[in-house]
Amino acid sequence: MKIDIIGGGIGGLTAALCLHEAGFEINVFESVKEIRPLGVGINILPHCVRVLTNLGLQEKIAQSAIETSDLVYFNKFGQQFWTEPRGRFAGYKWPQFSVHRGVLQMILLDAVKERIGESCLHLNHHLSHFDQSEGQVTAHFIDKETGEKLLESTANILIGADGINSEVRKQLNPDEGSPVYSENVLYRGASKMKGFLNSTSMVMIGHLGQKMVAYPIANQPDEDGNYLINWVANLREGKSKLTARDWNREADKQRLVDIYKNWNFDWLNVPEMINLAEKVYEFPMSDRNPLDKWTEGRVTLLGDAAHPMYPIGSNGASQAILDANALCEALKSENTAELALSVYEAERLPATSSVVLQNRAKGPDQIMDMMEEWFPEGFSEEQIPHEALKEVMDNYKKVAGFDINTLNLKK
């Protein structure tokens, strides 16, 4: 069976590796002329690290990534109100990794080249449209810059893994419109600096009107003892002229330093961390409404093309990797392509729709707003509502699919 994958991001490349290992003929088409290590830090959770481990990639990822030891929440005064171990430190069979998105993508890309062959990669091929006839799908490609028609590729299945502005999704849902903007803007940077807490911690500070996330993404300090710290500031900015995610749109770093000027804690100096970044990038926090269906005939969606979500709970890339695994398992177990895509959709569409909606409702980070609402001037240790916070955190793990009791039963 021949399968064409549209999109060479984390989801598309993972799907290519899974499907190739299962014996399918794979081609990957990507709009850009060169796949480069763009983006900043991401977290990949134990349920998706399980998939990458089964692909033989855990050791390679561990050479560059931090194995995250714990997740710690603080209020805007730097007071800690929640902490929990993560990954293997919490008893999972697989780790949680903090890693540069581009590094992970390059690891996947190198594996595709080595295992499938570079000839399966078709760069500078932008999907114009596709059409279906009985038993096959034909994808038509153009050079995005010139509009020049390129090749046509016919396959048994077409997978749209081409991101939040997916051309495949657009053809399946021509009236959907633009992504839904949350009125929050994310400001991202990476700073070389001394580690904080135990140097393998991920921290959440503040509340969802003014929030800071920070964690290291390189597992060894440099010769000066500095780690590369990835950080994301989330500000509720209201209406914005920003309309699309763009990894390369620069922001005003000094404005951000001024906004966070009072966030100088004894364990982390936030304005100094911001100032140490060479550049700061901004993009709107956006998603799309969950779809009623992903599949039409022999065409389906995967990753951000299927379920773009707010970057809350470390689940964007993780859910794309889970999609790839579920799609592969369905194709291995079912007799026809159409039935396999139906089984895949039945498993993954409701699961990911729940995560999208949970993330809109603040996901696990709703505990930050709870604490801000209840204790805007700070709190004492005995005031922390531990059981209420635990209920929120445990519920999100179940929704996102990494409840430890369920996950550890899997191979």
C-alpha positions as a Markdown table, in Angstrom:
| # | Residue | x | y | z |
|---|---|---|---|---|
| 1 | Met | 0.0 | 0.0 | 0.0 |
| 2 | Lys | 1.3 | 3.4 | -0.9 |
| 3 | Ile | 0.7 | 6.3 | 1.5 |
| 4 | Asp | 1.4 | 10.0 | 0.8 |
| 5 | Ile | 2.0 | 12.3 | 3.8 |
| 6 | Ile | 1.5 | 16.0 | 3.4 |
| 7 | Gly | 3.8 | 17.8 | 5.9 |
| 8 | Gly | 7.3 | 17.1 | 7.2 |
| 9 | Gly | 6.8 | 18.2 | 10.8 |
| 10 | Ile | 6.9 | 16.1 | 13.9 |
| 11 | Gly | 3.6 | 14.4 | 13.3 |
| 12 | Gly | 4.2 | 13.7 | 9.6 |
| 13 | Leu | 7.8 | 12.4 | 10.1 |
| 14 | Thr | 6.7 | 10.2 | 13.0 |
| 15 | Ala | 3.9 | 8.8 | 10.9 |
| 16 | Ala | 6.4 | 8.1 | 8.1 |
| 17 | Leu | 8.6 | 6.1 | 10.4 |
| 18 | Cys | 5.7 | 4.1 | 12.0 |
| 19 | Leu | 4.2 | 3.3 | 8.6 |
| 20 | His | 7.5 | 2.4 | 7.0 |
| 21 | Glu | 8.3 | 0.0 | 9.8 |
| 22 | Ala | 4.9 | -1.6 | 9.3 |
| 23 | Gly | 5.7 | -2.3 | 5.6 |
| 24 | Phe | 3.9 | 0.5 | 3.8 |
| 25 | Glu | 5.4 | 2.6 | 0.9 |
| 26 | Ile | 5.8 | 6.1 | 2.1 |
| 27 | Asn | 6.3 | 9.6 | 0.5 |
| 28 | Val | 6.5 | 12.8 | 2.4 |
| 29 | Phe | 5.7 | 16.1 | 0.7 |
| 30 | Glu | 6.8 | 19.4 | 2.3 |
| 31 | Ser | 6.2 | 23.0 | 1.1 |
| 32 | Val | 9.5 | 24.5 | 2.3 |
| 33 | Lys | 12.7 | 24.2 | 0.2 |
| 34 | Glu | 14.7 | 23.1 | 3.3 |
| 35 | Ile | 13.5 | 21.6 | 6.6 |
| 36 | Arg | 15.3 | 23.6 | 9.2 |
| 37 | Pro | 15.3 | 23.3 | 13.0 |
| 38 | Leu | 12.8 | 26.0 | 13.7 |
| 39 | Gly | 10.9 | 26.8 | 16.9 |
| 40 | Val | 11.9 | 26.7 | 20.5 |
| 41 | Gly | 11.4 | 24.3 | 23.4 |
| 42 | Ile | 8.6 | 21.7 | 23.7 |
| 43 | Asn | 7.8 | 18.9 | 26.2 |
| 44 | Ile | 7.1 | 15.4 | 25.1 |
| 45 | Leu | 5.1 | 13.4 | 27.6 |
| 46 | Pro | 5.5 | 9.7 | 28.5 |
| 47 | His | 2.6 | 8.5 | 26.4 |
| 48 | Cys | 4.3 | 9.7 | 23.2 |
| 49 | Val | 7.8 | 8.9 | 24.4 |
| 50 | Arg | 6.6 | 5.3 | 24.5 |
| 51 | Val | 5.9 | 5.6 | 20.7 |
| 52 | Leu | 9.3 | 7.1 | 20.0 |
| 53 | Thr | 11.0 | 4.5 | 22.2 |
| 54 | Asn | 9.3 | 1.7 | 20.2 |
| 55 | Leu | 10.8 | 3.4 | 17.1 |
| 56 | Gly | 14.2 | 3.1 | 18.7 |
| 57 | Leu | 14.7 | 6.9 | 19.2 |
| 58 | Gln | 14.7 | 7.3 | 22.9 |
| 59 | Glu | 18.5 | 7.1 | 23.3 |
| 60 | Lys | 19.1 | 9.6 | 20.5 |
| 61 | Ile | 16.6 | 12.1 | 22.0 |
| 62 | Ala | 18.2 | 11.7 | 25.4 |
| 63 | Gln | 21.5 | 12.8 | 24.1 |
| 64 | Ser | 20.1 | 16.3 | 23.5 |
| 65 | Ala | 17.1 | 16.6 | 25.7 |
| 66 | Ile | 16.5 | 17.1 | 29.4 |
| 67 | Glu | 14.7 | 14.4 | 31.2 |
| 68 | Thr | 12.3 | 16.5 | 33.1 |
| 69 | Ser | 12.2 | 15.6 | 36.8 |
| 70 | Asp | 9.4 | 17.7 | 38.2 |
| 71 | Leu | 6.7 | 20.3 | 37.4 |
| 72 | Val | 6.4 | 23.1 | 39.9 |
| 73 | Tyr | 3.8 | 25.9 | 40.1 |
| 74 | Phe | 4.3 | 29.3 | 41.7 |
| 75 | Asn | 2.2 | 32.4 | 42.1 |
| 76 | Lys | 3.2 | 35.9 | 40.9 |
| 77 | Phe | 5.1 | 36.4 | 44.2 |
| 78 | Gly | 7.2 | 33.3 | 43.6 |
| 79 | Gln | 5.4 | 31.2 | 46.2 |
| 80 | Gln | 5.2 | 27.5 | 45.4 |
| 81 | Phe | 1.8 | 25.9 | 45.7 |
| 82 | Trp | 2.0 | 22.7 | 43.7 |
| 83 | Thr | 4.8 | 20.3 | 42.7 |
| 84 | Glu | 4.8 | 16.8 | 41.3 |
| 85 | Pro | 7.4 | 14.4 | 39.8 |
| 86 | Arg | 7.2 | 13.8 | 36.1 |
| 87 | Gly | 8.0 | 10.9 | 33.7 |
| 88 | Arg | 10.1 | 8.1 | 35.2 |
| 89 | Phe | 10.5 | 10.2 | 38.4 |
| 90 | Ala | 6.8 | 9.8 | 38.9 |
| 91 | Gly | 6.8 | 6.0 | 38.2 |
| 92 | Tyr | 6.1 | 6.0 | 34.5 |
| 93 | Lys | 7.9 | 3.5 | 32.3 |
| 94 | Trp | 9.0 | 6.3 | 30.0 |
| 95 | Pro | 10.5 | 9.7 | 30.6 |
| 96 | Gln | 9.2 | 13.1 | 29.9 |
| 97 | Phe | 11.6 | 15.1 | 27.8 |
| 98 | Ser | 12.1 | 18.8 | 27.4 |
| 99 | Val | 13.8 | 19.5 | 24.1 |
| 100 | His | 14.2 | 22.0 | 21.3 |
| 101 | Arg | 11.4 | 21.4 | 18.8 |
| 102 | Gly | 13.9 | 21.7 | 15.9 |
| 103 | Val | 16.3 | 19.2 | 17.5 |
| 104 | Leu | 13.4 | 16.6 | 17.7 |
| 105 | Gln | 12.3 | 17.3 | 14.2 |
| 106 | Met | 15.9 | 16.8 | 12.9 |
| 107 | Ile | 16.2 | 13.5 | 14.8 |
| 108 | Leu | 13.0 | 12.3 | 13.1 |
| 109 | Leu | 14.2 | 13.7 | 9.7 |
| 110 | Asp | 17.5 | 11.9 | 10.0 |
| 111 | Ala | 15.8 | 8.7 | 10.9 |
| 112 | Val | 13.5 | 9.0 | 7.9 |
| 113 | Lys | 16.5 | 9.5 | 5.6 |
| 114 | Glu | 18.4 | 6.6 | 7.1 |
| 115 | Arg | 15.5 | 4.1 | 7.2 |
| 116 | Ile | 13.3 | 5.0 | 4.3 |
| 117 | Gly | 15.8 | 6.9 | 2.1 |
| 118 | Glu | 16.0 | 10.6 | 1.0 |
| 119 | Ser | 14.1 | 9.8 | -2.2 |
| 120 | Cys | 10.9 | 9.6 | -0.1 |
| 121 | Leu | 11.2 | 13.3 | 0.8 |
| 122 | His | 9.9 | 15.8 | -1.7 |
| 123 | Leu | 10.7 | 19.4 | -0.6 |
| 124 | Asn | 9.3 | 22.6 | -2.2 |
| 125 | His | 6.2 | 20.6 | -3.0 |
| 126 | His | 3.1 | 22.6 | -1.9 |
| 127 | Leu | -0.2 | 20.8 | -2.1 |
| 128 | Ser | -2.5 | 22.5 | -4.6 |
| 129 | His | -5.4 | 20.1 | -4.3 |
| 130 | Phe | -6.2 | 16.4 | -4.3 |
| 131 | Asp | -8.9 | 14.3 | -6.0 |
| 132 | Gln | -10.1 | 10.8 | -5.3 |
| 133 | Ser | -11.2 | 7.9 | -7.5 |
| 134 | Glu | -12.0 | 4.4 | -6.4 |
| 135 | Gly | -9.1 | 2.9 | -4.7 |
| 136 | Gln | -6.7 | 5.9 | -5.0 |
| 137 | Val | -6.0 | 9.5 | -4.2 |
| 138 | Thr | -4.1 | 11.9 | -6.5 |
| 139 | Ala | -2.3 | 14.8 | -5.0 |
| 140 | His | -1.3 | 17.8 | -7.2 |
| 141 | Phe | 1.7 | 19.9 | -6.2 |
| 142 | Ile | 3.0 | 23.3 | -7.1 |
| 143 | Asp | 6.0 | 25.5 | -6.3 |
| 144 | Lys | 4.4 | 27.9 | -3.7 |
| 145 | Glu | 6.5 | 30.8 | -4.7 |
| 146 | Thr | 6.1 | 30.6 | -8.5 |
| 147 | Gly | 2.8 | 28.7 | -8.8 |
| 148 | Glu | 4.5 | 26.3 | -11.2 |
| 149 | Lys | 2.9 | 23.0 | -11.5 |
| 150 | Leu | 5.0 | 20.1 | -10.2 |
| 151 | Leu | 4.4 | 16.4 | -10.1 |
| 152 | Glu | 1.1 | 14.6 | -9.4 |
| 153 | Ser | 1.3 | 11.7 | -7.0 |
| 154 | Thr | -1.2 | 8.9 | -6.8 |
| 155 | Ala | -1.4 | 6.8 | -3.6 |
| 156 | Asn | -3.9 | 4.6 | -1.8 |
| 157 | Ile | -4.1 | 6.9 | 1.2 |
| 158 | Leu | -3.4 | 10.6 | 1.7 |
| 159 | Ile | -2.6 | 12.0 | 5.2 |
| 160 | Gly | -2.8 | 15.7 | 5.9 |
| 161 | Ala | -0.2 | 16.5 | 8.5 |
| 162 | Asp | 0.4 | 20.0 | 7.3 |
| 163 | Gly | -0.3 | 22.1 | 10.4 |
| 164 | Ile | -2.9 | 24.6 | 11.6 |
| 165 | Asn | -3.3 | 26.1 | 8.1 |
| 166 | Ser | -3.6 | 22.7 | 6.5 |
| 167 | Glu | -4.4 | 22.6 | 2.8 |
| 168 | Val | -5.9 | 19.1 | 3.2 |
| 169 | Arg | -8.2 | 20.3 | 6.0 |
| 170 | Lys | -9.1 | 23.3 | 3.9 |
| 171 | Gln | -10.2 | 21.1 | 1.0 |
| 172 | Leu | -12.2 | 18.8 | 3.3 |
| 173 | Asn | -13.7 | 21.9 | 5.1 |
| 174 | Pro | -13.8 | 24.8 | 2.6 |
| 175 | Asp | -16.1 | 27.0 | 4.8 |
| 176 | Glu | -14.2 | 26.7 | 8.1 |
| 177 | Gly | -12.3 | 30.0 | 8.0 |
| 178 | Ser | -9.4 | 31.1 | 10.0 |
| 179 | Pro | -7.9 | 29.8 | 13.3 |
| 180 | Val | -9.6 | 31.0 | 16.5 |
| 181 | Tyr | -7.6 | 33.6 | 18.4 |
| 182 | Ser | -7.6 | 33.4 | 22.2 |
| 183 | Glu | -6.7 | 37.1 | 22.8 |
| 184 | Asn | -3.5 | 35.8 | 24.4 |
| 185 | Val | -0.1 | 36.4 | 22.9 |
| 186 | Leu | 2.8 | 34.1 | 23.5 |
| 187 | Tyr | 6.3 | 35.5 | 23.8 |
| 188 | Arg | 9.1 | 32.9 | 23.4 |
| 189 | Gly | 12.8 | 33.1 | 24.0 |
| 190 | Ala | 15.8 | 31.0 | 25.0 |
| 191 | Ser | 18.5 | 32.2 | 27.5 |
| 192 | Lys | 21.8 | 30.9 | 28.6 |
| 193 | Met | 21.9 | 31.1 | 32.3 |
| 194 | Lys | 22.5 | 29.3 | 35.6 |
| 195 | Gly | 19.9 | 26.5 | 36.3 |
| 196 | Phe | 17.1 | 27.0 | 38.7 |
| 197 | Leu | 15.7 | 24.7 | 41.3 |
| 198 | Asn | 17.3 | 21.3 | 40.5 |
| 199 | Ser | 18.2 | 22.3 | 36.9 |
| 200 | Thr | 15.8 | 19.7 | 35.5 |
| 201 | Ser | 12.6 | 21.3 | 36.7 |
| 202 | Met | 9.8 | 22.8 | 34.6 |
| 203 | Val | 8.1 | 25.8 | 36.3 |
| 204 | Met | 4.8 | 27.6 | 35.8 |
| 205 | Ile | 4.6 | 31.1 | 37.4 |
| 206 | Gly | 1.7 | 33.6 | 37.8 |
| 207 | His | -1.7 | 33.2 | 36.3 |
| 208 | Leu | -3.2 | 33.1 | 32.8 |
| 209 | Gly | -3.4 | 36.8 | 32.5 |
| 210 | Gln | 0.3 | 37.1 | 33.0 |
| 211 | Lys | 2.2 | 33.8 | 33.1 |
| 212 | Met | 5.7 | 32.5 | 32.6 |
| 213 | Val | 6.8 | 29.0 | 31.8 |
| 214 | Ala | 10.5 | 28.0 | 31.9 |
| 215 | Tyr | 12.5 | 24.9 | 31.6 |
| 216 | Pro | 16.0 | 23.8 | 30.4 |
| 217 | Ile | 16.2 | 22.2 | 26.9 |
| 218 | Ala | 19.9 | 21.2 | 26.8 |
| 219 | Asn | 21.0 | 18.4 | 29.2 |
| 220 | Gln | 24.5 | 19.7 | 29.9 |
| 221 | Pro | 25.7 | 23.2 | 31.0 |
| 222 | Asp | 28.3 | 25.0 | 28.9 |
| 223 | Glu | 31.9 | 25.7 | 30.0 |
| 224 | Asp | 30.6 | 28.6 | 32.1 |
| 225 | Gly | 28.0 | 26.5 | 33.9 |
| 226 | Asn | 25.0 | 27.9 | 32.0 |
| 227 | Tyr | 22.1 | 25.9 | 30.8 |
| 228 | Leu | 19.9 | 26.8 | 27.8 |
| 229 | Ile | 16.6 | 27.8 | 29.3 |
| 230 | Asn | 13.5 | 27.9 | 27.2 |
| 231 | Trp | 10.8 | 30.3 | 28.4 |
| 232 | Val | 7.3 | 31.3 | 27.3 |
| 233 | Ala | 5.5 | 34.4 | 28.5 |
| 234 | Asn | 1.8 | 34.4 | 28.1 |
| 235 | Leu | 0.0 | 37.8 | 28.2 |
| 236 | Arg | -3.7 | 38.5 | 27.8 |
| 237 | Glu | -3.4 | 41.2 | 25.2 |
| 238 | Gly | -7.0 | 41.4 | 24.0 |
| 239 | Lys | -7.5 | 42.2 | 20.3 |
| 240 | Ser | -4.4 | 41.8 | 18.2 |
| 241 | Lys | -3.2 | 42.5 | 14.7 |
| 242 | Leu | -1.4 | 39.1 | 14.8 |
| 243 | Thr | -3.3 | 36.7 | 12.7 |
| 244 | Ala | -1.1 | 33.6 | 12.3 |
| 245 | Arg | 1.6 | 31.6 | 14.1 |
| 246 | Asp | 5.0 | 32.6 | 12.8 |
| 247 | Trp | 8.1 | 31.3 | 14.5 |
| 248 | Asn | 10.1 | 34.2 | 13.2 |
| 249 | Arg | 8.2 | 37.4 | 14.2 |
| 250 | Glu | 10.3 | 39.4 | 16.6 |
| 251 | Ala | 8.8 | 41.2 | 19.6 |
| 252 | Asp | 9.9 | 44.1 | 21.8 |
| 253 | Lys | 12.1 | 42.5 | 24.4 |
| 254 | Gln | 12.3 | 45.6 | 26.6 |
| 255 | Arg | 8.6 | 45.9 | 26.8 |
| 256 | Leu | 8.5 | 42.4 | 28.2 |
| 257 | Val | 11.3 | 43.1 | 30.7 |
| 258 | Asp | 9.3 | 46.0 | 32.0 |
| 259 | Ile | 6.1 | 44.0 | 32.3 |
| 260 | Tyr | 7.9 | 41.3 | 34.4 |
| 261 | Lys | 10.2 | 43.7 | 36.3 |
| 262 | Asn | 8.9 | 42.8 | 39.7 |
| 263 | Trp | 9.2 | 39.0 | 39.2 |
| 264 | Asn | 12.6 | 38.7 | 40.8 |
| 265 | Phe | 12.5 | 35.7 | 43.1 |
| 266 | Asp | 15.2 | 34.2 | 45.3 |
| 267 | Trp | 15.2 | 31.1 | 43.0 |
| 268 | Leu | 14.8 | 32.8 | 39.6 |
| 269 | Asn | 15.2 | 36.4 | 38.3 |
| 270 | Val | 12.6 | 36.5 | 35.5 |
| 271 | Pro | 13.4 | 40.0 | 34.0 |
| 272 | Glu | 17.0 | 39.0 | 33.8 |
| 273 | Met | 16.1 | 35.7 | 32.1 |
| 274 | Ile | 14.1 | 37.6 | 29.5 |
| 275 | Asn | 16.9 | 40.1 | 29.0 |
| 276 | Leu | 19.5 | 37.4 | 28.4 |
| 277 | Ala | 17.6 | 36.1 | 25.4 |
| 278 | Glu | 19.2 | 37.2 | 22.1 |
| 279 | Lys | 15.7 | 37.7 | 20.5 |
| 280 | Val | 12.1 | 37.3 | 21.6 |
| 281 | Tyr | 9.4 | 36.1 | 19.3 |
| 282 | Glu | 5.7 | 36.5 | 19.5 |
| 283 | Phe | 2.7 | 34.8 | 18.0 |
| 284 | Pro | -1.0 | 34.6 | 18.9 |
| 285 | Met | -2.2 | 31.7 | 20.9 |
| 286 | Ser | -4.8 | 30.1 | 18.7 |
| 287 | Asp | -6.5 | 26.9 | 17.8 |
| 288 | Arg | -9.4 | 25.6 | 15.7 |
| 289 | Asn | -12.8 | 24.3 | 16.7 |
| 290 | Pro | -12.9 | 20.5 | 16.8 |
| 291 | Leu | -14.2 | 18.9 | 13.7 |
| 292 | Asp | -17.1 | 16.4 | 13.4 |
| 293 | Lys | -14.9 | 14.2 | 11.1 |
| 294 | Trp | -11.3 | 14.1 | 9.8 |
| 295 | Thr | -11.8 | 11.5 | 7.1 |
| 296 | Glu | -13.3 | 11.5 | 3.6 |
| 297 | Gly | -12.8 | 8.4 | 1.6 |
| 298 | Arg | -9.0 | 7.7 | 1.6 |
| 299 | Val | -8.0 | 11.1 | 3.0 |
| 300 | Thr | -7.5 | 11.9 | 6.7 |
| 301 | Leu | -5.9 | 14.4 | 9.0 |
| 302 | Leu | -3.2 | 14.1 | 11.7 |
| 303 | Gly | -1.5 | 16.4 | 14.3 |
| 304 | Asp | -2.2 | 20.2 | 14.1 |
| 305 | Ala | -4.0 | 19.7 | 10.8 |
| 306 | Ala | -6.6 | 17.6 | 12.7 |
| 307 | His | -6.6 | 19.3 | 16.2 |
| 308 | Pro | -4.5 | 22.4 | 16.7 |
| 309 | Met | -4.6 | 23.3 | 20.4 |
| 310 | Tyr | -3.4 | 25.9 | 22.8 |
| 311 | Pro | 0.2 | 25.0 | 24.1 |
| 312 | Ile | -1.1 | 24.2 | 27.5 |
| 313 | Gly | -0.4 | 20.9 | 29.3 |
| 314 | Ser | 2.6 | 20.0 | 26.9 |
| 315 | Asn | 0.3 | 18.2 | 24.5 |
| 316 | Gly | 0.6 | 19.6 | 21.0 |
| 317 | Ala | 3.5 | 17.5 | 19.7 |
| 318 | Ser | 2.6 | 14.6 | 22.0 |
| 319 | Gln | -0.9 | 14.2 | 20.5 |
| 320 | Ala | 0.5 | 14.3 | 16.9 |
| 321 | Ile | 2.8 | 11.4 | 17.8 |
| 322 | Leu | -0.1 | 9.5 | 19.3 |
| 323 | Asp | -2.0 | 10.0 | 16.1 |
| 324 | Ala | 0.8 | 8.6 | 14.1 |
| 325 | Asn | 0.9 | 5.5 | 16.2 |
| 326 | Ala | -2.9 | 5.0 | 16.2 |
| 327 | Leu | -3.1 | 5.4 | 12.5 |
| 328 | Cys | -0.4 | 2.8 | 11.9 |
| 329 | Glu | -2.0 | 0.3 | 14.3 |
| 330 | Ala | -5.4 | 0.7 | 12.5 |
| 331 | Leu | -3.9 | 0.2 | 9.1 |
| 332 | Lys | -2.0 | -2.9 | 10.3 |
| 333 | Ser | -5.2 | -4.4 | 11.8 |
| 334 | Glu | -8.0 | -3.6 | 9.4 |
| 335 | Asn | -8.7 | -5.2 | 6.0 |
| 336 | Thr | -9.4 | -2.1 | 4.0 |
| 337 | Ala | -8.0 | 1.5 | 3.9 |
| 338 | Glu | -11.4 | 3.0 | 4.4 |
| 339 | Leu | -12.1 | 0.9 | 7.5 |
| 340 | Ala | -8.7 | 1.6 | 8.9 |
| 341 | Leu | -9.2 | 5.3 | 8.6 |
| 342 | Ser | -12.6 | 5.0 | 10.2 |
| 343 | Val | -11.1 | 3.1 | 13.2 |
| 344 | Tyr | -8.3 | 5.7 | 13.5 |
| 345 | Glu | -10.8 | 8.6 | 13.5 |
| 346 | Ala | -13.1 | 6.9 | 16.0 |
| 347 | Glu | -10.2 | 6.5 | 18.4 |
| 348 | Arg | -8.4 | 9.8 | 18.0 |
| 349 | Leu | -11.0 | 12.4 | 17.1 |
| 350 | Pro | -12.9 | 12.3 | 20.4 |
| 351 | Ala | -9.8 | 12.0 | 22.4 |
| 352 | Thr | -8.0 | 15.0 | 20.9 |
| 353 | Ser | -11.2 | 17.1 | 20.8 |
| 354 | Ser | -11.4 | 16.6 | 24.6 |
| 355 | Val | -7.8 | 17.9 | 24.9 |
| 356 | Val | -8.5 | 20.9 | 22.7 |
| 357 | Leu | -11.6 | 21.9 | 24.8 |
| 358 | Gln | -9.8 | 21.2 | 28.1 |
| 359 | Asn | -6.9 | 23.5 | 27.0 |
| 360 | Arg | -9.4 | 26.2 | 26.1 |
| 361 | Ala | -10.6 | 25.8 | 29.7 |
| 362 | Lys | -7.0 | 26.3 | 30.9 |
| 363 | Gly | -6.2 | 22.6 | 31.2 |
| 364 | Pro | -4.0 | 21.8 | 34.2 |
| 365 | Asp | -3.0 | 25.5 | 34.4 |
| 366 | Gln | -6.5 | 26.4 | 35.7 |
| 367 | Ile | -4.9 | 25.9 | 39.2 |
| 368 | Met | -2.9 | 29.1 | 38.5 |
| 369 | Asp | -6.1 | 31.1 | 38.2 |
| 370 | Met | -7.7 | 29.3 | 41.1 |
| 371 | Met | -4.9 | 30.4 | 43.4 |
| 372 | Glu | -4.9 | 33.9 | 41.9 |
| 373 | Glu | -8.6 | 34.3 | 42.6 |
| 374 | Trp | -8.5 | 32.8 | 46.1 |
| 375 | Phe | -5.2 | 34.4 | 47.3 |
| 376 | Pro | -4.4 | 37.5 | 45.2 |
| 377 | Glu | -2.1 | 38.8 | 47.9 |
| 378 | Gly | -0.3 | 35.5 | 48.6 |
| 379 | Phe | -1.0 | 32.6 | 50.9 |
| 380 | Ser | 0.4 | 30.6 | 53.8 |
| 381 | Glu | 1.3 | 26.9 | 53.5 |
| 382 | Glu | -1.8 | 25.8 | 55.5 |
| 383 | Gln | -4.1 | 27.7 | 53.1 |
| 384 | Ile | -3.1 | 25.7 | 49.9 |
| 385 | Pro | -6.1 | 23.5 | 48.8 |
| 386 | His | -4.0 | 20.5 | 47.9 |
| 387 | Glu | -6.9 | 18.1 | 47.2 |
| 388 | Ala | -8.7 | 20.6 | 44.9 |
| 389 | Leu | -5.4 | 21.1 | 42.9 |
| 390 | Lys | -4.8 | 17.4 | 42.7 |
| 391 | Glu | -8.2 | 16.8 | 41.3 |
| 392 | Val | -7.6 | 19.2 | 38.5 |
| 393 | Met | -4.2 | 17.7 | 37.7 |
| 394 | Asp | -5.3 | 14.1 | 37.8 |
| 395 | Asn | -8.4 | 14.9 | 35.6 |
| 396 | Tyr | -6.2 | 16.4 | 32.9 |
| 397 | Lys | -3.9 | 13.4 | 32.8 |
| 398 | Lys | -6.9 | 11.2 | 32.2 |
| 399 | Val | -8.3 | 13.5 | 29.4 |
| 400 | Ala | -4.8 | 13.8 | 27.7 |
| 401 | Gly | -4.2 | 10.1 | 27.9 |
| 402 | Phe | -1.3 | 9.8 | 30.3 |
| 403 | Asp | -2.9 | 8.6 | 33.4 |
| 404 | Ile | -0.2 | 6.5 | 34.9 |
| 405 | Asn | -2.3 | 3.5 | 35.8 |
| 406 | Thr | -3.6 | 3.2 | 32.2 |
| 407 | Leu | -0.4 | 4.1 | 30.4 |
| 408 | Asn | 1.9 | 1.8 | 32.3 |
| 409 | Leu | -0.1 | -1.2 | 31.1 |
| 410 | Lys | 1.0 | -0.5 | 27.5 |
| 411 | Lys | 4.1 | -1.7 | 25.8 |
